Amino acid sequence: MKELFFILAVVAMLFGLTAIRYRKQIVAAITFYKQIQQARERIASNGEKVMRSDSAQGIQLIKCKQCGKWVPQSNVTDGVNGPVCAGGCDA
């Protein structure tokens, strides 16, 4: 049992010395982690607001069969092979 306490004491001492030696890097890592968490929270709170306001104003896009571009549904006409650009394709 004495050996276990001795090993734990040595490990604790090494951990303490390592923490003292690299304290600036440890503090920098903790600060960086907190900043990332704050940024995630701000993005999540802003994203919810944007999604709520844009959800009613979505635009339906359809892929043109002739040129392959995605165009709004209002700018599409029915062609022989499928929907095509109403103003004619550029490609």
Phi and psi restraints in degrees (range 20) as a CNS / XPLOR table:
assign (resid 1 and name C) (resid 2 and name N)
       (resid 2 and name CA) (resid 2 and name C) 1.0 -63.2 20.0 2
assign (resid 2 and name N) (resid 2 and name CA)
       (resid 2 and name C) (resid 3 and name N) 1.0 -35.7 20.0 2
assign (resid 2 and name C) (resid 3 and name N)
       (resid 3 and name CA) (resid 3 and name C) 1.0 -63.7 20.0 2
assign (resid 3 and name N) (resid 3 and name CA)
       (resid 3 and name C) (resid 4 and name N) 1.0 -39.1 20.0 2
assign (resid 3 and name C) (resid 4 and name N)
       (resid 4 and name CA) (resid 4 and name C) 1.0 -62.6 20.0 2
assign (resid 4 and name N) (resid 4 and name CA)
       (resid 4 and name C) (resid 5 and name N) 1.0 -46.1 20.0 2
assign (resid 4 and name C) (resid 5 and name N)
       (resid 5 and name CA) (resid 5 and name C) 1.0 -64.7 20.0 2
assign (resid 5 and name N) (resid 5 and name CA)
       (resid 5 and name C) (resid 6 and name N) 1.0 -37.5 20.0 2
assign (resid 5 and name C) (resid 6 and name N)
       (resid 6 and name CA) (resid 6 and name C) 1.0 -64.2 20.0 2
assign (resid 6 and name N) (resid 6 and name CA)
       (resid 6 and name C) (resid 7 and name N) 1.0 -44.7 20.0 2
assign (resid 6 and name C) (resid 7 and name N)
       (resid 7 and name CA) (resid 7 and name C) 1.0 -64.1 20.0 2
assign (resid 7 and name N) (resid 7 and name CA)
       (resid 7 and name C) (resid 8 and name N) 1.0 -43.1 20.0 2
assign (resid 7 and name C) (resid 8 and name N)
       (resid 8 and name CA) (resid 8 and name C) 1.0 -63.6 20.0 2
assign (resid 8 and name N) (resid 8 and name CA)
       (resid 8 and name C) (resid 9 and name N) 1.0 -37.9 20.0 2
assign (resid 8 and name C) (resid 9 and name N)
       (resid 9 and name CA) (resid 9 and name C) 1.0 -65.8 20.0 2
assign (resid 9 and name N) (resid 9 and name CA)
       (resid 9 and name C) (resid 10 and name N) 1.0 -42.2 20.0 2
assign (resid 9 and name C) (resid 10 and name N)
       (resid 10 and name CA) (resid 10 and name C) 1.0 -64.7 20.0 2
assign (resid 10 and name N) (resid 10 and name CA)
       (resid 10 and name C) (resid 11 and name N) 1.0 -43.5 20.0 2
assign (resid 10 and name C) (resid 11 and name N)
       (resid 11 and name CA) (resid 11 and name C) 1.0 -63.5 20.0 2
assign (resid 11 and name N) (resid 11 and name CA)
       (resid 11 and name C) (resid 12 and name N) 1.0 -42.9 20.0 2
assign (resid 11 and name C) (resid 12 and name N)
       (resid 12 and name CA) (resid 12 and name C) 1.0 -63.4 20.0 2
assign (resid 12 and name N) (resid 12 and name CA)
       (resid 12 and name C) (resid 13 and name N) 1.0 -40.3 20.0 2
assign (resid 12 and name C) (resid 13 and name N)
       (resid 13 and name CA) (resid 13 and name C) 1.0 -65.1 20.0 2
assign (resid 13 and name N) (resid 13 and name CA)
       (resid 13 and name C) (resid 14 and name N) 1.0 -43.5 20.0 2
assign (resid 13 and name C) (resid 14 and name N)
       (resid 14 and name CA) (resid 14 and name C) 1.0 -64.1 20.0 2
assign (resid 14 and name N) (resid 14 and name CA)
       (resid 14 and name C) (resid 15 and name N) 1.0 -40.7 20.0 2
assign (resid 14 and name C) (resid 15 and name N)
       (resid 15 and name CA) (resid 15 and name C) 1.0 -62.4 20.0 2
assign (resid 15 and name N) (resid 15 and name CA)
       (resid 15 and name C) (resid 16 and name N) 1.0 -43.1 20.0 2
assign (resid 15 and name C) (resid 16 and name N)
       (resid 16 and name CA) (resid 16 and name C) 1.0 -63.8 20.0 2
assign (resid 16 and name N) (resid 16 and name CA)
       (resid 16 and name C) (resid 17 and name N) 1.0 -45.1 20.0 2
assign (resid 16 and name C) (resid 17 and name N)
       (resid 17 and name CA) (resid 17 and name C) 1.0 -63.8 20.0 2
assign (resid 17 and name N) (resid 17 and name CA)
       (resid 17 and name C) (resid 18 and name N) 1.0 -38.7 20.0 2
assign (resid 17 and name C) (resid 18 and name N)
       (resid 18 and name CA) (resid 18 and name C) 1.0 -65.6 20.0 2
assign (resid 18 and name N) (resid 18 and name CA)
       (resid 18 and name C) (resid 19 and name N) 1.0 -42.1 20.0 2
assign (resid 18 and name C) (resid 19 and name N)
       (resid 19 and name CA) (resid 19 and name C) 1.0 -64.7 20.0 2
assign (resid 19 and name N) (resid 19 and name CA)
       (resid 19 and name C) (resid 20 and name N) 1.0 -38.6 20.0 2
assign (resid 19 and name C) (resid 20 and name N)
       (resid 20 and name CA) (resid 20 and name C) 1.0 -66.4 20.0 2
assign (resid 20 and name N) (resid 20 and name CA)
       (resid 20 and name C) (resid 21 and name N) 1.0 -43.5 20.0 2
assign (resid 20 and name C) (resid 21 and name N)
       (resid 21 and name CA) (resid 21 and name C) 1.0 -65.5 20.0 2
assign (resid 21 and name N) (resid 21 and name CA)
       (resid 21 and name C) (resid 22 and name N) 1.0 -40.4 20.0 2
assign (resid 21 and name C) (resid 22 and name N)
       (resid 22 and name CA) (resid 22 and name C) 1.0 -107.0 20.0 2
assign (resid 22 and name N) (resid 22 and name CA)
       (resid 22 and name C) (resid 23 and name N) 1.0 30.4 20.0 2
assign (resid 22 and name C) (resid 23 and name N)
       (resid 23 and name CA) (resid 23 and name C) 1.0 -64.7 20.0 2
assign (resid 23 and name N) (resid 23 and name CA)
       (resid 23 and name C) (resid 24 and name N) 1.0 -36.1 20.0 2
assign (resid 23 and name C) (resid 24 and name N)
       (resid 24 and name CA) (resid 24 and name C) 1.0 -65.7 20.0 2
assign (resid 24 and name N) (resid 24 and name CA)
       (resid 24 and name C) (resid 25 and name N) 1.0 -42.1 20.0 2
assign (resid 24 and name C) (resid 25 and name N)
       (resid 25 and name CA) (resid 25 and name C) 1.0 -67.9 20.0 2
assign (resid 25 and name N) (resid 25 and name CA)
       (resid 25 and name C) (resid 26 and name N) 1.0 -36.8 20.0 2
assign (resid 25 and name C) (resid 26 and name N)
       (resid 26 and name CA) (resid 26 and name C) 1.0 -66.2 20.0 2
assign (resid 26 and name N) (resid 26 and name CA)
       (resid 26 and name C) (resid 27 and name N) 1.0 -44.2 20.0 2
assign (resid 26 and name C) (resid 27 and name N)
       (resid 27 and name CA) (resid 27 and name C) 1.0 -63.2 20.0 2
assign (resid 27 and name N) (resid 27 and name CA)
       (resid 27 and name C) (resid 28 and name N) 1.0 -40.5 20.0 2
assign (resid 27 and name C) (resid 28 and name N)
       (resid 28 and name CA) (resid 28 and name C) 1.0 -64.5 20.0 2
assign (resid 28 and name N) (resid 28 and name CA)
       (resid 28 and name C) (resid 29 and name N) 1.0 -40.5 20.0 2
assign (resid 28 and name C) (resid 29 and name N)
       (resid 29 and name CA) (resid 29 and name C) 1.0 -65.7 20.0 2
assign (resid 29 and name N) (resid 29 and name CA)
       (resid 29 and name C) (resid 30 and name N) 1.0 -41.3 20.0 2
assign (resid 29 and name C) (resid 30 and name N)
       (resid 30 and name CA) (resid 30 and name C) 1.0 -65.4 20.0 2
assign (resid 30 and name N) (resid 30 and name CA)
       (resid 30 and name C) (resid 31 and name N) 1.0 -43.2 20.0 2
assign (resid 30 and name C) (resid 31 and name N)
       (resid 31 and name CA) (resid 31 and name C) 1.0 -62.5 20.0 2
assign (resid 31 and name N) (resid 31 and name CA)
       (resid 31 and name C) (resid 32 and name N) 1.0 -43.5 20.0 2
assign (resid 31 and name C) (resid 32 and name N)
       (resid 32 and name CA) (resid 32 and name C) 1.0 -61.2 20.0 2
assign (resid 32 and name N) (resid 32 and name CA)
       (resid 32 and name C) (resid 33 and name N) 1.0 -44.0 20.0 2
assign (resid 32 and name C) (resid 33 and name N)
       (resid 33 and name CA) (resid 33 and name C) 1.0 -60.8 20.0 2
assign (resid 33 and name N) (resid 33 and name CA)
       (resid 33 and name C) (resid 34 and name N) 1.0 -43.2 20.0 2
assign (resid 33 and name C) (resid 34 and name N)
       (resid 34 and name CA) (resid 34 and name C) 1.0 -64.9 20.0 2
assign (resid 34 and name N) (resid 34 and name CA)
       (resid 34 and name C) (resid 35 and name N) 1.0 -39.0 20.0 2
assign (resid 34 and name C) (resid 35 and name N)
       (resid 35 and name CA) (resid 35 and name C) 1.0 -66.2 20.0 2
assign (resid 35 and name N) (resid 35 and name CA)
       (resid 35 and name C) (resid 36 and name N) 1.0 -39.8 20.0 2
assign (resid 35 and name C) (resid 36 and name N)
       (resid 36 and name CA) (resid 36 and name C) 1.0 -63.3 20.0 2
assign (resid 36 and name N) (resid 36 and name CA)
       (resid 36 and name C) (resid 37 and name N) 1.0 -42.3 20.0 2
assign (resid 36 and name C) (resid 37 and name N)
       (resid 37 and name CA) (resid 37 and name C) 1.0 -63.7 20.0 2
assign (resid 37 and name N) (resid 37 and name CA)
       (resid 37 and name C) (resid 38 and name N) 1.0 -42.1 20.0 2
assign (resid 37 and name C) (resid 38 and name N)
       (resid 38 and name CA) (resid 38 and name C) 1.0 -64.0 20.0 2
assign (resid 38 and name N) (resid 38 and name CA)
       (resid 38 and name C) (resid 39 and name N) 1.0 -40.1 20.0 2
assign (resid 38 and name C) (resid 39 and name N)
       (resid 39 and name CA) (resid 39 and name C) 1.0 -65.0 20.0 2
assign (resid 39 and name N) (resid 39 and name CA)
       (resid 39 and name C) (resid 40 and name N) 1.0 -41.0 20.0 2
assign (resid 39 and name C) (resid 40 and name N)
       (resid 40 and name CA) (resid 40 and name C) 1.0 -61.7 20.0 2
assign (resid 40 and name N) (resid 40 and name CA)
       (resid 40 and name C) (resid 41 and name N) 1.0 -41.9 20.0 2
assign (resid 40 and name C) (resid 41 and name N)
       (resid 41 and name CA) (resid 41 and name C) 1.0 -64.8 20.0 2
assign (resid 41 and name N) (resid 41 and name CA)
       (resid 41 and name C) (resid 42 and name N) 1.0 -41.8 20.0 2
assign (resid 41 and name C) (resid 42 and name N)
       (resid 42 and name CA) (resid 42 and name C) 1.0 -65.5 20.0 2
assign (resid 42 and name N) (resid 42 and name CA)
       (resid 42 and name C) (resid 43 and name N) 1.0 -41.0 20.0 2
assign (resid 42 and name C) (resid 43 and name N)
       (resid 43 and name CA) (resid 43 and name C) 1.0 -65.1 20.0 2
assign (resid 43 and name N) (resid 43 and name CA)
       (resid 43 and name C) (resid 44 and name N) 1.0 -42.5 20.0 2
assign (resid 43 and name C) (resid 44 and name N)
       (resid 44 and name CA) (resid 44 and name C) 1.0 -64.2 20.0 2
assign (resid 44 and name N) (resid 44 and name CA)
       (resid 44 and name C) (resid 45 and name N) 1.0 -42.0 20.0 2
assign (resid 44 and name C) (resid 45 and name N)
       (resid 45 and name CA) (resid 45 and name C) 1.0 -70.2 20.0 2
assign (resid 45 and name N) (resid 45 and name CA)
       (resid 45 and name C) (resid 46 and name N) 1.0 -37.5 20.0 2
assign (resid 45 and name C) (resid 46 and name N)
       (resid 46 and name CA) (resid 46 and name C) 1.0 -72.1 20.0 2
assign (resid 46 and name N) (resid 46 and name CA)
       (resid 46 and name C) (resid 47 and name N) 1.0 -36.4 20.0 2
assign (resid 46 and name C) (resid 47 and name N)
       (resid 47 and name CA) (resid 47 and name C) 1.0 -64.6 20.0 2
assign (resid 47 and name N) (resid 47 and name CA)
       (resid 47 and name C) (resid 48 and name N) 1.0 -38.0 20.0 2
assign (resid 47 and name C) (resid 48 and name N)
       (resid 48 and name CA) (resid 48 and name C) 1.0 -64.7 20.0 2
assign (resid 48 and name N) (resid 48 and name CA)
       (resid 48 and name C) (resid 49 and name N) 1.0 -40.6 20.0 2
assign (resid 48 and name C) (resid 49 and name N)
       (resid 49 and name CA) (resid 49 and name C) 1.0 -64.8 20.0 2
assign (resid 49 and name N) (resid 49 and name CA)
       (resid 49 and name C) (resid 50 and name N) 1.0 -43.8 20.0 2
assign (resid 49 and name C) (resid 50 and name N)
       (resid 50 and name CA) (resid 50 and name C) 1.0 -65.7 20.0 2
assign (resid 50 and name N) (resid 50 and name CA)
       (resid 50 and name C) (resid 51 and name N) 1.0 -41.7 20.0 2
assign (resid 50 and name C) (resid 51 and name N)
       (resid 51 and name CA) (resid 51 and name C) 1.0 -65.3 20.0 2
assign (resid 51 and name N) (resid 51 and name CA)
       (resid 51 and name C) (resid 52 and name N) 1.0 -37.3 20.0 2
assign (resid 51 and name C) (resid 52 and name N)
       (resid 52 and name CA) (resid 52 and name C) 1.0 -65.8 20.0 2
assign (resid 52 and name N) (resid 52 and name CA)
       (resid 52 and name C) (resid 53 and name N) 1.0 -41.1 20.0 2
assign (resid 52 and name C) (resid 53 and name N)
       (resid 53 and name CA) (resid 53 and name C) 1.0 -76.5 20.0 2
assign (resid 53 and name N) (resid 53 and name CA)
       (resid 53 and name C) (resid 54 and name N) 1.0 -30.1 20.0 2
assign (resid 53 and name C) (resid 54 and name N)
       (resid 54 and name CA) (resid 54 and name C) 1.0 -89.5 20.0 2
assign (resid 54 and name N) (resid 54 and name CA)
       (resid 54 and name C) (resid 55 and name N) 1.0 -14.5 20.0 2
assign (resid 54 and name C) (resid 55 and name N)
       (resid 55 and name CA) (resid 55 and name C) 1.0 -64.2 20.0 2
assign (resid 55 and name N) (resid 55 and name CA)
       (resid 55 and name C) (resid 56 and name N) 1.0 -31.0 20.0 2
assign (resid 55 and name C) (resid 56 and name N)
       (resid 56 and name CA) (resid 56 and name C) 1.0 -83.8 20.0 2
assign (resid 56 and name N) (resid 56 and name CA)
       (resid 56 and name C) (resid 57 and name N) 1.0 -13.8 20.0 2
assign (resid 56 and name C) (resid 57 and name N)
       (resid 57 and name CA) (resid 57 and name C) 1.0 -113.2 20.0 2
assign (resid 57 and name N) (resid 57 and name CA)
       (resid 57 and name C) (resid 58 and name N) 1.0 30.5 20.0 2
assign (resid 57 and name C) (resid 58 and name N)
       (resid 58 and name CA) (resid 58 and name C) 1.0 -69.7 20.0 2
assign (resid 58 and name N) (resid 58 and name CA)
       (resid 58 and name C) (resid 59 and name N) 1.0 149.7 20.0 2
assign (resid 58 and name C) (resid 59 and name N)
       (resid 59 and name CA) (resid 59 and name C) 1.0 -113.0 20.0 2
assign (resid 59 and name N) (resid 59 and name CA)
       (resid 59 and name C) (resid 60 and name N) 1.0 128.3 20.0 2
assign (resid 59 and name C) (resid 60 and name N)
       (resid 60 and name CA) (resid 60 and name C) 1.0 -80.7 20.0 2
assign (resid 60 and name N) (resid 60 and name CA)
       (resid 60 and name C) (resid 61 and name N) 1.0 126.3 20.0 2
assign (resid 60 and name C) (resid 61 and name N)
       (resid 61 and name CA) (resid 61 and name C) 1.0 -107.8 20.0 2
assign (resid 61 and name N) (resid 61 and name CA)
       (resid 61 and name C) (resid 62 and name N) 1.0 143.1 20.0 2
assign (resid 61 and name C) (resid 62 and name N)
       (resid 62 and name CA) (resid 62 and name C) 1.0 -129.1 20.0 2
assign (resid 62 and name N) (resid 62 and name CA)
       (resid 62 and name C) (resid 63 and name N) 1.0 141.0 20.0 2
assign (resid 62 and name C) (resid 63 and name N)
       (resid 63 and name CA) (resid 63 and name C) 1.0 -86.3 20.0 2
assign (resid 63 and name N) (resid 63 and name CA)
       (resid 63 and name C) (resid 64 and name N) 1.0 127.3 20.0 2
assign (resid 63 and name C) (resid 64 and name N)
       (resid 64 and name CA) (resid 64 and name C) 1.0 -70.7 20.0 2
assign (resid 64 and name N) (resid 64 and name CA)
       (resid 64 and name C) (resid 65 and name N) 1.0 131.4 20.0 2
assign (resid 64 and name C) (resid 65 and name N)
       (resid 65 and name CA) (resid 65 and name C) 1.0 -73.7 20.0 2
assign (resid 65 and name N) (resid 65 and name CA)
       (resid 65 and name C) (resid 66 and name N) 1.0 -22.1 20.0 2
assign (resid 65 and name C) (resid 66 and name N)
       (resid 66 and name CA) (resid 66 and name C) 1.0 -86.2 20.0 2
assign (resid 66 and name N) (resid 66 and name CA)
       (resid 66 and name C) (resid 67 and name N) 1.0 -50.8 20.0 2
assign (resid 66 and name C) (resid 67 and name N)
       (resid 67 and name CA) (resid 67 and name C) 1.0 -104.1 20.0 2
assign (resid 67 and name N) (resid 67 and name CA)
       (resid 67 and name C) (resid 68 and name N) 1.0 -16.2 20.0 2
assign (resid 67 and name C) (resid 68 and name N)
       (resid 68 and name CA) (resid 68 and name C) 1.0 85.1 20.0 2
assign (resid 68 and name N) (resid 68 and name CA)
       (resid 68 and name C) (resid 69 and name N) 1.0 5.0 20.0 2
assign (resid 68 and name C) (resid 69 and name N)
       (resid 69 and name CA) (resid 69 and name C) 1.0 -82.7 20.0 2
assign (resid 69 and name N) (resid 69 and name CA)
       (resid 69 and name C) (resid 70 and name N) 1.0 152.2 20.0 2
assign (resid 69 and name C) (resid 70 and name N)
       (resid 70 and name CA) (resid 70 and name C) 1.0 -91.5 20.0 2
assign (resid 70 and name N) (resid 70 and name CA)
       (resid 70 and name C) (resid 71 and name N) 1.0 121.2 20.0 2
assign (resid 70 and name C) (resid 71 and name N)
       (resid 71 and name CA) (resid 71 and name C) 1.0 -125.0 20.0 2
assign (resid 71 and name N) (resid 71 and name CA)
       (resid 71 and name C) (resid 72 and name N) 1.0 155.3 20.0 2
assign (resid 71 and name C) (resid 72 and name N)
       (resid 72 and name CA) (resid 72 and name C) 1.0 -61.8 20.0 2
assign (resid 72 and name N) (resid 72 and name CA)
       (resid 72 and name C) (resid 73 and name N) 1.0 150.8 20.0 2
assign (resid 72 and name C) (resid 73 and name N)
       (resid 73 and name CA) (resid 73 and name C) 1.0 -60.8 20.0 2
assign (resid 73 and name N) (resid 73 and name CA)
       (resid 73 and name C) (resid 74 and name N) 1.0 -28.8 20.0 2
assign (resid 73 and name C) (resid 74 and name N)
       (resid 74 and name CA) (resid 74 and name C) 1.0 -71.4 20.0 2
assign (resid 74 and name N) (resid 74 and name CA)
       (resid 74 and name C) (resid 75 and name N) 1.0 -18.6 20.0 2
assign (resid 74 and name C) (resid 75 and name N)
       (resid 75 and name CA) (resid 75 and name C) 1.0 -103.6 20.0 2
assign (resid 75 and name N) (resid 75 and name CA)
       (resid 75 and name C) (resid 76 and name N) 1.0 25.5 20.0 2
assign (resid 75 and name C) (resid 76 and name N)
       (resid 76 and name CA) (resid 76 and name C) 1.0 -121.0 20.0 2
assign (resid 76 and name N) (resid 76 and name CA)
       (resid 76 and name C) (resid 77 and name N) 1.0 139.3 20.0 2
assign (resid 76 and name C) (resid 77 and name N)
       (resid 77 and name CA) (resid 77 and name C) 1.0 -120.8 20.0 2
assign (resid 77 and name N) (resid 77 and name CA)
       (resid 77 and name C) (resid 78 and name N) 1.0 156.8 20.0 2
assign (resid 77 and name C) (resid 78 and name N)
       (resid 78 and name CA) (resid 78 and name C) 1.0 -81.3 20.0 2
assign (resid 78 and name N) (resid 78 and name CA)
       (resid 78 and name C) (resid 79 and name N) 1.0 121.1 20.0 2
assign (resid 78 and name C) (resid 79 and name N)
       (resid 79 and name CA) (resid 79 and name C) 1.0 -101.1 20.0 2
assign (resid 79 and name N) (resid 79 and name CA)
       (resid 79 and name C) (resid 80 and name N) 1.0 -172.6 20.0 2
assign (resid 79 and name C) (resid 80 and name N)
       (resid 80 and name CA) (resid 80 and name C) 1.0 -67.4 20.0 2
assign (resid 80 and name N) (resid 80 and name CA)
       (resid 80 and name C) (resid 81 and name N) 1.0 -44.9 20.0 2
assign (resid 80 and name C) (resid 81 and name N)
       (resid 81 and name CA) (resid 81 and name C) 1.0 -92.5 20.0 2
assign (resid 81 and name N) (resid 81 and name CA)
       (resid 81 and name C) (resid 82 and name N) 1.0 -6.6 20.0 2
assign (resid 81 and name C) (resid 82 and name N)
       (resid 82 and name CA) (resid 82 and name C) 1.0 146.5 20.0 2
assign (resid 82 and name N) (resid 82 and name CA)
       (resid 82 and name C) (resid 83 and name N) 1.0 -167.8 20.0 2
assign (resid 82 and name C) (resid 83 and name N)
       (resid 83 and name CA) (resid 83 and name C) 1.0 -67.8 20.0 2
assign (resid 83 and name N) (resid 83 and name CA)
       (resid 83 and name C) (resid 84 and name N) 1.0 137.6 20.0 2
assign (resid 83 and name C) (resid 84 and name N)
       (resid 84 and name CA) (resid 84 and name C) 1.0 -132.2 20.0 2
assign (resid 84 and name N) (resid 84 and name CA)
       (resid 84 and name C) (resid 85 and name N) 1.0 163.4 20.0 2
assign (resid 84 and name C) (resid 85 and name N)
       (resid 85 and name CA) (resid 85 and name C) 1.0 -61.6 20.0 2
assign (resid 85 and name N) (resid 85 and name CA)
       (resid 85 and name C) (resid 86 and name N) 1.0 136.7 20.0 2
assign (resid 85 and name C) (resid 86 and name N)
       (resid 86 and name CA) (resid 86 and name C) 1.0 -70.7 20.0 2
assign (resid 86 and name N) (resid 86 and name CA)
       (resid 86 and name C) (resid 87 and name N) 1.0 -35.0 20.0 2
assign (resid 86 and name C) (resid 87 and name N)
       (resid 87 and name CA) (resid 87 and name C) 1.0 -88.7 20.0 2
assign (resid 87 and name N) (resid 87 and name CA)
       (resid 87 and name C) (resid 88 and name N) 1.0 5.8 20.0 2
assign (resid 87 and name C) (resid 88 and name N)
       (resid 88 and name CA) (resid 88 and name C) 1.0 90.6 20.0 2
assign (resid 88 and name N) (resid 88 and name CA)
       (resid 88 and name C) (resid 89 and name N) 1.0 147.5 20.0 2
assign (resid 88 and name C) (resid 89 and name N)
       (resid 89 and name CA) (resid 89 and name C) 1.0 -85.2 20.0 2
assign (resid 89 and name N) (resid 89 and name CA)
       (resid 89 and name C) (resid 90 and name N) 1.0 144.4 20.0 2
assign (resid 89 and name C) (resid 90 and name N)
       (resid 90 and name CA) (resid 90 and name C) 1.0 -79.4 20.0 2
assign (resid 90 and name N) (resid 90 and name CA)
       (resid 90 and name C) (resid 91 and name N) 1.0 -30.4 20.0 2
